[in-house]
Amino acid sequence: MKKESVIDYGEYVVAEEITKLLNAGNKVFKEYSVFAPLSRQEKGIDLIIYKKGVSKVATVQVKSSKSYVGIGDHNERTNYTWLNTFSMSDENPADFYAIVGTSLALQDQKNIDNGLSIRVVDYSPMVLIYTSSEMKEELSKIRLKNNINQDRFFGYRFRDEEDIVLSRGFVQGYNTLNNGSRERSKYVLKNRKDIFIDYFLYFS
């Protein structure tokens, strides 16, 4: 029997982080579970969120990007993501879209007991969550600098979860999401618990 992986790193991160977020405070009873489809034939659905006692599930599509380390506007170390602009099916859009990047923090040299020094590399996931309508609006306004043609790519620049901006694809005065600001910190997963709660509350 042919074996193949059905879940990649980005999907695993999103599943784990959503599960922790929605079940926070419930040490014994886990109200929410996250599942991955066994087949890759289910286009547009990477994860399924299930709440016990609710017949309706929430679907999630995950978009992951390698992260690149560069120098930001103020000569500080900054992380960048790079994603392909993708199409959303009007017939079968996911309920939520997750954008995943990785924050790389290269810390200064540290001395250890035997006199050697090492460079410490720390990794932490950066997960943004969009509703279907938010993702559709974001993608529809991704533009080249000439504001005429859609850019084939879009990306985020971030130092941490409090400092995330849409970098590539943003045109001043054109991208209307978040009141026209390029700031995207409000879409960080930890700030979006209510949209999941409200989704399942509607179907309870």
C-alpha positions in Angstrom: 0.0 0.0 0.0 1.4 3.4 -1.0 2.1 5.6 2.0 2.0 9.4 1.8 1.9 12.2 4.3 -1.5 13.8 4.7 -0.6 16.8 6.9 2.4 19.1 6.5 4.1 21.3 9.1 1.9 24.3 8.5 -1.3 22.3 8.9 0.0 20.6 12.0 0.9 24.0 13.6 -2.5 25.4 12.8 -4.3 22.3 14.2 -2.3 22.4 17.4 -2.7 26.1 18.0 -6.4 26.2 17.3 -7.0 23.3 19.6 -5.0 24.9 22.4 -6.8 28.3 21.9 -10.3 26.9 21.8 -9.8 24.5 24.7 -7.9 26.9 27.0 -9.2 26.6 30.5 -10.9 23.2 29.9 -8.3 20.9 31.5 -10.5 17.8 31.6 -13.2 18.2 28.9 -12.0 19.1 25.5 -14.9 20.8 23.7 -13.1 21.3 20.4 -11.2 18.9 18.1 -9.3 19.4 14.9 -9.2 16.8 12.1 -7.3 16.5 8.8 -8.9 14.8 5.8 -7.3 11.4 4.9 -7.5 12.2 1.2 -5.8 15.1 -0.7 -8.7 15.0 -3.2 -10.7 17.4 -1.0 -9.5 20.6 -2.6 -9.7 23.7 -0.4 -10.0 21.9 2.9 -7.0 21.2 4.9 -8.5 21.0 8.4 -11.9 20.5 10.0 -12.8 22.0 13.4 -15.5 20.0 15.3 -17.3 21.2 18.5 -18.9 18.5 20.5 -22.7 18.7 20.3 -22.8 20.8 17.2 -23.6 19.1 13.8 -22.0 21.8 11.7 -18.2 21.7 11.4 -15.8 24.5 10.3 -13.4 24.1 7.4 -10.0 25.6 7.3 -7.6 26.1 4.4 -3.9 26.5 5.3 -1.4 28.5 3.3 2.2 28.2 4.5 5.3 30.1 3.6 9.0 29.8 4.3 10.3 32.7 6.3 13.2 34.8 5.3 15.3 37.0 7.6 16.1 40.5 6.4 16.7 44.0 7.6 13.6 46.1 8.2 12.9 49.8 7.9 14.8 50.7 11.1 17.8 48.5 10.5 16.4 45.8 12.7 16.2 42.0 12.0 12.8 41.2 10.4 11.0 38.1 9.1 9.4 38.0 5.7 6.9 35.5 4.2 6.2 35.0 0.5 3.0 33.4 -0.8 1.4 32.8 -4.2 -1.8 34.7 -4.8 -4.5 32.0 -5.0 -8.0 31.8 -6.2 -11.0 31.1 -4.0 -13.9 29.1 -5.3 -17.2 30.9 -4.8 -18.9 27.4 -4.8 -16.9 25.9 -2.0 -14.8 28.4 -0.1 -13.4 27.3 3.3 -14.9 28.9 6.4 -11.5 30.1 7.6 -8.1 30.7 6.0 -4.8 30.4 8.0 -1.6 32.0 6.9 1.5 30.4 8.5 5.0 31.7 8.7 7.9 31.2 11.1 9.6 33.8 13.2 13.4 33.3 13.3 15.2 35.0 16.1 19.0 34.8 15.8 20.2 35.8 19.3 23.6 37.1 20.1 26.5 34.8 20.9 26.2 33.2 24.4 29.0 31.9 26.5 28.5 28.4 28.1 30.3 26.7 30.9 33.1 25.2 28.9 34.1 28.5 27.4 32.6 27.9 24.0 30.1 30.4 22.4 27.1 29.5 20.4 24.5 31.3 18.3 21.0 30.6 19.6 18.3 30.2 16.9 14.7 30.4 18.1 11.7 29.5 16.0 8.1 30.3 16.7 5.0 30.1 14.4 3.2 33.1 13.2 -0.5 32.2 12.3 -3.0 34.7 10.9 -6.7 33.7 10.6 -9.1 35.2 8.1 -12.7 34.5 7.6 -13.8 33.5 4.1 -15.0 37.1 3.3 -11.9 38.7 4.8 -9.6 36.5 2.7 -11.6 37.2 -0.4 -11.3 40.9 0.1 -7.6 40.7 0.9 -6.8 38.7 -2.2 -9.0 40.9 -4.4 -6.9 44.0 -3.4 -3.4 42.4 -3.8 -1.9 44.7 -6.4 1.4 45.6 -8.1 2.6 49.1 -7.3 0.9 50.5 -10.5 -2.4 49.6 -8.8 -3.7 48.1 -12.1 -2.7 44.4 -12.2 -3.1 41.9 -9.5 0.3 40.8 -8.1 1.1 37.1 -8.4 2.5 37.1 -4.9 1.8 38.7 -1.5 3.7 38.6 1.7 4.0 39.8 5.3 6.8 41.5 7.2 6.9 40.9 10.9 9.2 41.0 14.0 6.6 39.5 16.4 2.9 39.0 16.8 2.5 42.7 17.7 4.2 44.0 14.6 2.9 42.3 11.4 2.2 44.2 8.1 1.2 43.3 4.6 4.3 44.2 2.7 4.2 42.8 -0.8 0.8 43.4 -2.5 -0.1 46.5 -0.5 -0.9 49.7 -2.3 -1.6 52.8 -0.2 -5.2 53.8 -0.3 -6.3 50.7 -2.3 -6.2 47.8 0.2 -9.3 48.5 2.2 -9.1 45.6 4.7 -8.5 46.8 8.3 -9.5 50.4 7.4 -6.9 50.7 4.7 -4.0 50.0 7.1 -1.3 47.5 6.2 -1.2 46.4 9.8 -2.3 42.8 10.2 -1.7 42.1 13.9 -5.4 42.0 14.6 -5.6 38.8 12.5 -3.1 36.8 14.7 -4.7 33.6 15.8 -4.7 34.4 19.6 -6.8 37.5 18.8 -9.5 35.6 16.8 -11.0 33.2 19.3 -14.3 35.0 19.2 -14.9 34.4 15.5 -14.6 30.6 16.0 -16.9 30.8 19.1 -19.4 32.9 17.2 -19.4 30.5 14.2 -20.4 27.5 16.3 -22.8 29.5 18.4 -24.7 30.3 15.3 -25.2 26.6 14.6 -25.9 25.5 18.2 
